[in-house]
């Protein structure tokens, strides 16, 4: 399925200007014109606090603050629009330990560098078509780390907002609306 992504607003935080610009160019080829790029994680956090982004791409390794630390700050944020933000962690290092650490701090998806346009599109489609509910545990808040659907005997731990809708449900509705709905086709894609 192809989507019209032109209404989505995306933040990229990557200390490597070339990689940030390259990712922005790929996103623009999908019709995403509202893409902000920051080379500084603290500046990126400031952008998140002052703009309503629909999703973000964070680099794993940055000098001032790692992508892991940035995700931790996002997941602990007081504003639900920031806390429930889908975050795609990007890294050229794909050792299992790194991927699991990104998952365990609250990354929604993982994108391997060097990336392909198809891999980026698949991450975007996954965020829209298969958003994961958020869970709160003693030492974790973020997207459910389980990928397979299974019956769980324990109580439902998905976080509900004051309106009774979980964060991913709000995000899924916003992303689908912004992407033109489930049946929308992107021009030329």
C-alpha positions, 0 to 999 in steps of 0.5 A, a space after each residue: 500500500 502506498 501513502 500520501 505522506 505530505 501532511 506528516 511533520 518529521 524530525 531528524 536528529 543526526 550529528 552527521 549533516 550528510 546523513 541527516 540531509 540524505 534521509 531528508 531527501 529520501 523522505 521528500 521523495 515520498 512527499 514529506 516536505 515538512 522535515 526538520 533536521 538537527 545535528 544536536 540532540 538538545 536542539 532536537 529535544 527543543 524542537 520536539 517541545 515547540 512543534 507537533 511532530 508526527 515521528 522522529 528519526 534519531 541517530 544512535 551515536 552522537 557526541 553530546 547525547 546519545 540517541 538512547 539518552 534522547 529517547 529516554 528523555 522523550 519517553 519521560 517527557 511530561 507532554 503526551 505528544 512528545 512521550 508517545 512520539 514514534 521514534 525510529 533509531 538509526 545506526 550502522 551498528 546492528 549488533 544484537 546488543 545495540 538493537 535490544 538496547 534501543 528497543 529497551 529504552 523505547 525505540 519504536 523501530 530500528 533502521 540500519 545504515 546505510 539505508 535504502 528507500 525501501 527500508 525507510 518506506 517500510 518503517 513509515 508504513 509499519 508505524 501507520 499500519 502496525 502501531 504498538 501499544 505503549 506499556 508502563 512497567 517498573 523500569 520501562 515506558 514505551 512501545 510494547 517490545 513484543 512483536 508477536 500478538 499473544 494472549 497475556 494472562 496479566 492485566 492490560 498495561 497499555 497506558 490510557 490518556 485522560 480521554 481513554 484512548 491509548 497514545 498509539 491509537 491517537 498516533 495511528 489516527 493522526 498518522 493515517 489521517 495525515 497520510 490520507 487514510 488507509 486507502 490513499 495512494 501516493 502520486 508516483 509511488 
